[in-house]
Amino acid sequence: MSIERLSPAEQVMLWPDQIWPQDIGAIIILDGSNLFDPDRRFRIEAVRQLVESRLHLVPRFRQLLYTPPRGLGGPLWVDDAAFDVGKHIAVMPLAPRAGEATLLRAAERLIQRRLDRSRPLWEMWFLTGLPELRVGLFVKMHHAIGDAIAGVASLATLIDADPDARVAPPQPWTPAPRPSEADLLAELRQRRRLERRAAVSVLAHPMAAVRTAVGVWPAMCELLADKPLPANSLSRRVGTDRRLAVVRGRIDAVKAVAHACDAKVNDAFLGVIAGGLRALLHSRGELIEGGVMRIYVPVSLRHGQNAAARGNVVAQMVIPLPVGVPDPVQRLQMIAAETAIRKARSRPSVGATPMNGFVAKVLPKLVERQGVSVASADVPGPEQPLYFAGARLLELFPVLPLMSKVSLGVAGISYAGQFNITVVGDGDTYPDLDVFGAAVSEELHELSVSLASPAVAYAATAHPQADTATPRSVTTVLATSESTK
């Protein structure tokens, strides 16, 4: 019998989950013209049939997270014998002709909903009522299923490059029985034998182990041993409320900005985040000239194609953002130089350190000591327009989880010429999230004007899905949620 234990990296994603839900997700805007029947009712059954026909491509979407009794090893994935796709896909009607602020408020509430551990850890909500028959889709899955790249790959199995793609009948599926205690014990003993052999191999080649440890030490220092930074009002433990903002841009403008500074797209992304933080701290009277804030940047450890990516194959990098530097071009150049140095370092997976016993008590305190209060993710998305159940994906916004004192998550994704950013803030820490969102918009505009060619600067002023032309390279929308404490 095949037993699929959670990898160490996947188990790390469970560690904070009792306090801070660790779900990744996306807000998608669909052209819903063909998602309604003649009576204007949303065709929910047709959508469920489409998803069910693709579930064989995403095995985790029909599996439960199961924690066996003590002494039988760590958690594992088991098939859900009572799986019902209807329990994972639902409609949430908004007020007729609801605006984007209303859509984001609904998404905030859905972010705060905990996934039901008695079911596979994902769900999809269709938010109807937007103007011009547009439909919002909020989809989320637990971070234990996969990292951001795996999340995009999972979503890709449900969408098509052709609006007329045929929906095939679901493939036959019979849930595998849950392993017995004897099966789990036998597998655990075999696993421990392999671990002992690996330990003996390390002892037999001590210099190789020393070289590995020395190689990853600089990266570990980023996470644990850098000098703590002065605390500010952003260094607060994350609560239950969430606030959302979205920023729209063009990937060609971002690439032009990066190219002009001999930088990468992710460097430009970090640059606009630094500008947003600078403006926010300035508005609170906390900006220190020459000051620095640190941000988490994920580093994929995958090699080759990511189309069929599964699981969490990622390391963590910490980048200092020079928020005290007033010139945005200089900030970007400093970030690019620093990331080039840190990218060259060897990095262990986020699951390299077991989160149990003494380590589980000490490591979170060491991480918090570094004062990192912002997380980021920059995900390359599809370059061509895509379709879900024949409905064109107009816009795509990724959503990050928060935890501990990391009270702000900023995620960007490129899609069909766009570069869209989603900002998730702790409700108590960021009552003024609009200041950050507007500053990110302004920062990207200033960089585009300062560095981009005239042709790219012109392209940056138009968004293909915007209702009206805007004079800026991006537009910002903020939604404020009521407290649910």
C-alpha positions as CSV (number, residue, x, y, z in Angstrom):
1,M,0.0,0.0,0.0
2,S,1.3,3.5,-0.9
3,I,1.5,5.8,2.1
4,E,2.0,9.5,1.3
5,R,3.4,11.2,4.3
6,L,3.6,15.0,4.3
7,S,7.1,16.2,3.4
8,P,9.0,18.2,6.0
9,A,8.3,21.4,4.1
10,E,4.6,20.6,4.0
11,Q,4.6,19.9,7.8
12,V,6.2,23.3,8.3
13,M,3.0,24.8,6.7
14,L,0.9,23.1,9.4
15,W,2.9,24.5,12.3
16,P,1.2,28.0,12.6
17,D,-2.2,26.9,11.3
18,Q,-4.0,26.6,14.6
19,I,-3.5,30.3,15.2
20,W,-3.0,31.7,11.6
21,P,-4.7,29.9,8.7
22,Q,-2.1,29.1,6.1
23,D,-4.0,29.2,2.9
24,I,-2.8,30.5,-0.4
25,G,-5.3,31.6,-3.0
26,A,-6.3,33.9,-5.8
27,I,-9.0,36.4,-6.8
28,I,-10.0,36.0,-10.4
29,I,-12.2,38.3,-12.5
30,L,-14.1,36.3,-15.2
31,D,-16.2,37.5,-18.1
32,G,-19.3,35.6,-17.1
33,S,-21.3,36.1,-20.2
34,N,-21.8,32.4,-20.7
35,L,-21.8,31.4,-17.1
36,F,-25.5,32.2,-16.6
37,D,-28.6,30.5,-18.1
38,P,-31.3,32.4,-19.9
39,D,-33.0,33.1,-16.5
40,R,-29.7,34.8,-15.3
41,R,-29.0,31.9,-12.8
42,F,-25.4,31.0,-12.4
43,R,-24.7,27.6,-14.0
44,I,-23.1,26.1,-10.8
45,E,-23.6,22.5,-11.9
46,A,-21.8,23.0,-15.2
47,V,-18.9,24.5,-13.3
48,R,-18.8,21.6,-10.8
49,Q,-18.9,19.1,-13.7
50,L,-15.9,20.9,-15.3
51,V,-13.9,20.8,-12.1
52,E,-14.8,17.1,-11.4
53,S,-13.6,16.2,-14.9
54,R,-10.1,17.5,-14.1
55,L,-9.7,16.2,-10.5
56,H,-7.6,13.3,-11.6
57,L,-4.9,15.9,-12.5
58,V,-4.9,17.3,-8.9
59,P,-4.9,14.2,-6.6
60,R,-4.7,16.4,-3.4
61,F,-8.1,17.9,-4.2
62,R,-9.7,14.5,-3.3
63,Q,-7.5,13.7,-0.3
64,L,-7.8,14.4,3.4
65,L,-5.1,15.5,5.8
66,Y,-4.9,12.6,8.3
67,T,-2.9,12.6,11.6
68,P,-2.5,9.1,12.9
69,P,-2.4,8.1,16.5
70,R,0.8,8.9,18.5
71,G,3.6,6.5,17.7
72,L,2.6,5.9,14.1
73,G,4.4,8.7,12.4
74,G,3.6,12.1,11.0
75,P,0.5,13.2,9.1
76,L,-0.3,11.8,5.7
77,W,-2.7,12.2,2.7
78,V,-5.5,9.8,2.4
79,D,-8.4,9.6,-0.1
80,D,-11.7,11.0,1.0
81,A,-14.2,8.2,0.7
82,A,-17.1,10.6,1.0
83,F,-15.7,13.2,-1.4
84,D,-18.4,15.5,-2.9
85,V,-17.3,18.3,-5.3
86,G,-20.4,20.2,-4.4
87,K,-19.1,20.8,-0.9
88,H,-16.1,22.7,-2.3
89,I,-17.7,24.9,-5.0
90,A,-20.4,27.4,-4.1
91,V,-21.9,30.8,-5.2
92,M,-21.9,33.9,-3.0
93,P,-24.3,36.5,-4.5
94,L,-23.2,40.1,-4.0
95,A,-25.5,43.1,-4.2
96,P,-26.6,43.8,-7.8
97,R,-23.9,45.7,-9.7
98,A,-21.6,45.5,-6.8
99,G,-18.4,47.5,-7.1
100,E,-14.9,46.2,-6.6
101,A,-14.7,47.3,-3.0
102,T,-17.7,45.1,-2.3
103,L,-16.0,42.2,-4.1
104,L,-12.8,42.6,-2.0
105,R,-14.8,42.8,1.3
106,A,-16.4,39.5,0.4
107,A,-12.9,38.1,-0.4
108,E,-11.7,39.3,3.0
109,R,-14.4,37.4,4.7
110,L,-13.6,34.3,2.8
111,I,-9.9,34.6,3.6
112,Q,-10.9,34.5,7.3
113,R,-13.0,31.4,6.9
114,R,-11.1,28.3,8.0
115,L,-10.9,25.3,5.7
116,D,-12.8,22.3,7.1
117,R,-10.2,19.7,8.1
118,S,-12.8,16.9,7.6
119,R,-12.7,17.6,3.8
120,P,-9.9,18.1,1.2
121,L,-8.3,21.5,1.9
122,W,-9.6,23.7,-0.9
123,E,-12.6,25.6,-2.0
124,M,-13.9,27.9,-4.7
125,W,-16.5,30.7,-4.4
126,F,-18.1,32.4,-7.3
127,L,-19.1,36.0,-6.5
128,T,-21.9,37.1,-8.7
129,G,-23.5,40.6,-9.1
130,L,-20.6,42.5,-10.6
131,P,-21.4,44.9,-13.5
132,E,-21.4,43.7,-17.2
133,L,-22.0,40.1,-16.1
134,R,-18.5,39.8,-14.7
135,V,-18.0,37.2,-12.0
136,G,-15.4,37.1,-9.2
137,L,-13.8,33.8,-8.4
138,F,-12.1,33.3,-5.0
139,V,-10.2,30.1,-4.9
140,K,-8.0,28.9,-2.0
141,M,-6.1,25.9,-0.9
142,H,-4.0,25.0,2.1
143,H,-0.3,25.8,1.9
144,A,0.5,22.2,2.8
145,I,-0.8,21.2,-0.6
146,G,1.7,23.3,-2.4
147,D,3.7,26.5,-2.7
148,A,2.8,29.4,-5.0
149,I,4.1,27.7,-8.1
150,A,2.3,24.5,-7.3
151,G,-0.8,26.6,-6.7
152,V,-0.6,28.1,-10.2
153,A,0.0,24.7,-11.6
154,S,-3.1,23.3,-9.8
155,L,-5.2,26.2,-11.1
156,A,-3.9,25.6,-14.6
157,T,-5.4,22.1,-14.7
158,L,-8.8,23.7,-14.4
159,I,-8.5,26.3,-17.2
160,D,-8.0,26.2,-20.9
161,A,-6.3,28.1,-23.7
162,D,-9.4,27.6,-25.9
163,P,-12.8,29.0,-24.9
164,D,-14.6,26.1,-26.7
165,A,-12.6,23.4,-24.9
166,R,-14.8,20.3,-24.4
167,V,-15.7,19.1,-20.9
168,A,-14.8,15.4,-20.8
169,P,-16.6,12.9,-18.5
170,P,-14.9,12.4,-15.2
171,Q,-12.4,9.6,-15.1
172,P,-13.4,6.6,-12.9
173,W,-12.1,7.0,-9.4
174,T,-12.2,4.6,-6.5
175,P,-10.9,6.0,-3.2
176,A,-8.0,3.9,-1.7
177,P,-8.7,2.5,1.8
178,R,-7.0,4.3,4.7
179,P,-3.8,2.5,5.8
180,S,-4.1,0.3,8.9
181,E,-2.1,0.9,12.0
182,A,0.0,-2.1,11.1
183,D,0.7,-0.5,7.6
184,L,1.6,2.8,9.2
185,L,3.9,1.1,11.8
186,A,5.7,-0.9,9.1
187,E,6.2,2.1,6.9
188,L,7.5,4.2,9.9
189,R,10.0,1.5,10.8
190,Q,11.2,1.4,7.2
191,R,11.5,5.1,7.1
192,R,13.6,5.2,10.3
193,R,15.9,2.5,8.9
194,L,16.5,4.7,5.9
195,E,17.1,7.7,8.1
196,R,19.7,5.8,10.1
197,R,21.5,4.7,7.0
198,A,21.5,8.3,5.8
199,A,22.9,9.4,9.2
200,V,25.7,6.7,9.0
201,S,26.5,8.0,5.5
202,V,26.9,11.5,6.8
203,L,29.2,10.2,9.6
204,A,31.2,8.3,7.1
205,H,31.8,11.5,5.0
206,P,32.1,14.2,7.7
207,M,33.8,16.7,5.5
208,A,31.0,16.7,3.0
209,A,28.6,17.4,5.8
210,V,30.8,20.2,7.0
211,R,31.0,21.7,3.5
212,T,27.2,21.6,3.2
213,A,26.7,23.3,6.6
214,V,29.3,26.0,5.8
215,G,27.6,26.5,2.4
216,V,24.2,27.2,3.9
217,W,25.3,29.2,6.9
218,P,25.2,32.6,5.3
219,A,21.6,31.9,4.2
220,M,20.7,30.7,7.8
221,C,22.2,33.9,9.2
222,E,19.7,35.9,7.1
223,L,16.8,34.1,8.9
224,L,18.2,33.8,12.4
225,A,21.4,35.7,13.1
226,D,21.2,39.2,11.5
227,K,21.2,42.1,13.9
228,P,17.6,42.8,15.0
229,L,16.0,46.0,13.6
230,P,14.3,48.7,15.7
231,A,10.6,47.9,16.2
232,N,7.9,50.0,14.6
233,S,4.1,50.0,14.4
234,L,4.2,47.3,11.7
235,S,5.8,44.8,14.1
236,R,2.6,43.5,15.7
237,R,1.3,40.0,16.1
238,V,-1.2,39.1,13.4
239,G,-4.9,39.0,14.5
240,T,-8.0,37.6,12.8
241,D,-9.0,40.5,10.5
242,R,-7.8,41.0,7.0
243,R,-7.7,44.0,4.6
244,L,-7.1,43.8,0.9
245,A,-5.9,46.1,-1.8
246,V,-5.2,45.4,-5.5
247,V,-2.8,47.3,-7.8
248,R,-2.9,46.9,-11.5
249,G,0.1,47.3,-13.8
250,R,1.7,46.2,-17.1
251,I,4.5,43.6,-17.2
252,D,6.2,45.3,-20.2
253,A,6.6,48.5,-18.1
254,V,7.9,46.5,-15.1
255,K,10.4,44.7,-17.4
256,A,11.6,48.0,-18.9
257,V,12.1,49.5,-15.4
258,A,14.1,46.4,-14.4
259,H,16.2,46.4,-17.6
260,A,17.1,50.1,-17.2
261,C,18.5,49.3,-13.7
262,D,20.2,46.0,-14.7
263,A,17.8,44.3,-12.4
264,K,15.2,41.6,-12.5
265,V,11.4,41.9,-12.5
266,N,11.4,40.7,-8.9
267,D,13.8,43.5,-7.9
268,A,11.5,46.0,-9.4
269,F,8.6,44.4,-7.5
270,L,10.6,44.7,-4.3
271,G,11.4,48.3,-5.2
272,V,7.8,49.3,-5.3
273,I,7.1,47.5,-2.1
274,A,9.9,49.5,-0.5
275,G,8.3,52.7,-1.8
276,G,5.0,51.7,-0.3
277,L,6.5,51.0,3.1
278,R,8.4,54.3,3.0
279,A,5.2,56.3,2.4
280,L,3.3,54.3,5.1
281,L,6.0,54.9,7.7
282,H,6.3,58.5,6.7
283,S,2.5,59.0,7.2
284,R,2.8,57.5,10.7
285,G,5.8,59.7,11.6
286,E,8.1,56.7,11.9
287,L,10.3,57.0,8.9
288,I,14.0,57.0,9.7
289,E,16.3,58.3,7.0
290,G,18.7,55.6,6.1
291,G,16.4,53.1,7.8
292,V,15.9,49.5,6.6
293,M,13.1,47.0,6.7
294,R,13.4,43.3,5.9
295,I,11.2,41.2,3.6
296,Y,10.8,37.5,3.1
297,V,11.3,36.5,-0.6
298,P,10.6,32.8,-1.5
299,V,13.2,31.0,-3.6
300,S,12.0,28.1,-5.7
301,L,14.2,25.0,-5.5
302,R,12.5,23.5,-8.5
303,H,14.4,22.7,-11.7
304,G,12.9,22.5,-15.2
305,Q,9.3,23.0,-16.1
306,N,6.8,24.0,-13.4
307,A,3.6,23.0,-15.3
308,A,3.1,19.9,-13.2
309,A,4.5,21.2,-10.0
310,R,3.3,19.7,-6.7
311,G,4.1,20.2,-3.1
312,N,6.4,22.8,-1.4
313,V,9.8,23.0,-3.0
314,V,11.0,26.3,-1.7
315,A,13.5,28.1,0.4
316,Q,13.3,31.5,2.1
317,M,15.4,34.5,1.5
318,V,15.5,37.8,3.5
319,I,16.2,41.0,1.6
320,P,16.8,44.4,3.3
321,L,14.7,47.1,1.8
322,P,16.3,50.6,2.0
323,V,13.1,52.4,2.9
324,G,15.1,55.4,4.2
325,V,16.5,56.2,0.8
326,P,14.2,58.8,-0.9
327,D,15.1,58.2,-4.5
328,P,13.2,55.3,-6.0
329,V,15.8,54.5,-8.7
330,Q,18.6,54.4,-6.1
331,R,16.4,52.1,-3.9
332,L,15.9,49.8,-6.8
333,Q,19.6,49.7,-7.7
334,M,20.5,48.9,-4.0
335,I,17.9,46.1,-3.9
336,A,19.1,44.6,-7.2
337,A,22.7,44.6,-5.9
338,E,21.7,42.9,-2.7
339,T,19.5,40.3,-4.2
340,A,22.3,39.3,-6.7
341,I,24.5,38.6,-3.7
342,R,22.0,36.7,-1.7
343,K,20.6,34.6,-4.7
344,A,24.1,33.2,-5.1
345,R,24.0,31.6,-1.6
346,S,23.0,27.9,-1.1
347,R,19.7,27.6,0.7
348,P,18.1,24.7,2.6
349,S,14.4,23.9,2.0
350,V,11.9,25.4,4.5
351,G,11.5,21.9,5.7
352,A,15.1,21.3,6.5
353,T,14.6,22.0,10.2
354,P,12.1,19.7,12.0
355,M,9.4,21.7,13.8
356,N,9.1,19.6,17.0
357,G,10.4,19.5,20.5
358,F,13.0,22.1,21.5
359,V,13.4,23.4,18.0
360,A,9.7,24.2,17.7
361,K,9.9,26.3,20.8
362,V,13.1,28.2,20.0
363,L,13.1,28.7,16.3
364,P,9.9,30.9,16.1
365,K,11.4,33.2,18.7
366,L,14.7,33.5,16.8
367,V,12.8,34.2,13.6
368,E,10.6,36.9,15.3
369,R,13.8,38.5,16.7
370,Q,14.8,39.5,13.2
371,G,11.8,41.9,12.9
372,V,10.6,40.8,9.5
373,S,7.1,42.0,9.1
374,V,6.5,41.7,5.3
375,A,6.3,38.7,3.0
376,S,6.3,38.7,-0.7
377,A,5.8,36.4,-3.7
378,D,6.3,37.2,-7.4
379,V,4.9,34.4,-9.6
380,P,5.3,34.2,-13.4
381,G,1.9,33.5,-14.9
382,P,0.5,32.6,-18.3
383,E,1.3,35.0,-21.1
384,Q,-1.8,34.2,-23.2
385,P,-5.5,34.7,-22.2
386,L,-7.1,31.7,-20.6
387,Y,-10.6,30.5,-20.0
388,F,-12.5,28.7,-17.2
389,A,-15.7,26.9,-18.4
390,G,-15.5,29.1,-21.5
391,A,-15.3,32.3,-19.5
392,R,-12.3,34.4,-20.1
393,L,-10.0,35.2,-17.2
394,L,-9.9,39.0,-17.3
395,E,-7.6,39.5,-14.3
396,L,-5.8,37.4,-11.7
397,F,-4.6,38.5,-8.2
398,P,-2.7,36.1,-5.9
399,V,-3.3,36.0,-2.2
400,L,-0.8,35.2,0.6
401,P,-1.3,34.1,4.2
402,L,0.0,36.0,7.2
403,M,1.4,34.6,10.4
404,S,3.3,35.6,13.6
405,K,4.4,39.2,13.2
406,V,4.5,39.1,9.4
407,S,1.5,41.4,9.1
408,L,1.7,42.3,5.4
409,G,1.8,40.0,2.4
410,V,2.4,41.4,-1.1
411,A,2.1,39.1,-4.1
412,G,2.5,39.9,-7.8
413,I,1.7,37.9,-10.9
414,S,2.1,38.4,-14.6
415,Y,-0.8,37.4,-16.8
416,A,-1.6,38.2,-20.5
417,G,0.4,41.4,-20.4
418,Q,-0.7,42.5,-17.0
419,F,1.3,42.7,-13.8
420,N,-1.2,42.6,-10.9
421,I,-0.4,43.0,-7.2
422,T,-2.5,41.9,-4.2
423,V,-1.8,43.4,-0.8
424,V,-3.1,41.5,2.3
425,G,-2.7,43.3,5.6
426,D,-3.6,42.5,9.2
427,G,-6.7,44.5,10.0
428,D,-5.4,45.9,13.3
429,T,-1.9,46.7,12.0
430,Y,-3.0,48.3,8.7
431,P,-6.2,50.4,9.1
432,D,-4.4,52.8,6.7
433,L,-3.7,50.1,4.0
434,D,-4.9,52.6,1.4
435,V,-1.7,54.7,2.0
436,F,0.5,51.7,1.2
437,G,-1.6,50.7,-1.9
438,A,-1.6,54.3,-3.3
439,A,2.2,54.6,-2.7
440,V,2.9,51.3,-4.5
441,S,0.9,52.7,-7.4
442,E,2.8,56.0,-7.3
443,E,6.1,54.2,-7.0
444,L,5.5,52.1,-10.1
445,H,4.4,55.2,-12.0
446,E,7.4,57.2,-11.0
447,L,9.8,54.4,-12.0
448,S,8.1,54.0,-15.3
449,V,8.3,57.7,-16.1
450,S,11.9,57.9,-14.9
451,L,13.3,54.8,-16.6
452,A,11.0,53.4,-19.2
453,S,11.2,54.2,-22.9
454,P,8.4,56.5,-24.2
455,A,6.7,53.5,-25.9
456,V,6.6,51.4,-22.8
457,A,5.6,54.4,-20.6
458,Y,2.7,54.9,-22.9
459,A,1.7,51.2,-22.8
460,A,1.9,51.4,-19.0
461,T,-1.0,53.9,-18.9
462,A,-3.5,51.6,-20.3
463,H,-4.9,48.4,-18.8
464,P,-6.6,46.0,-21.2
465,Q,-9.4,45.2,-18.7
466,A,-9.9,48.7,-17.2
467,D,-13.4,50.1,-17.7
468,T,-11.9,53.5,-18.6
469,A,-8.5,54.8,-19.5
470,T,-6.5,56.1,-16.5
471,P,-3.6,58.6,-16.5
472,R,-1.5,56.3,-14.3
473,S,0.4,53.1,-15.0
474,V,-1.6,51.4,-12.3
475,T,-4.9,51.8,-10.5
476,T,-5.5,50.9,-6.8
477,V,-8.7,49.8,-5.1
478,L,-9.0,49.3,-1.4
479,A,-11.7,47.4,0.6
480,T,-12.2,47.8,4.3
481,S,-13.7,44.9,6.3
482,E,-15.6,45.0,9.5
483,S,-14.0,43.3,12.5
484,T,-15.0,39.7,13.0
485,K,-13.3,39.2,16.4
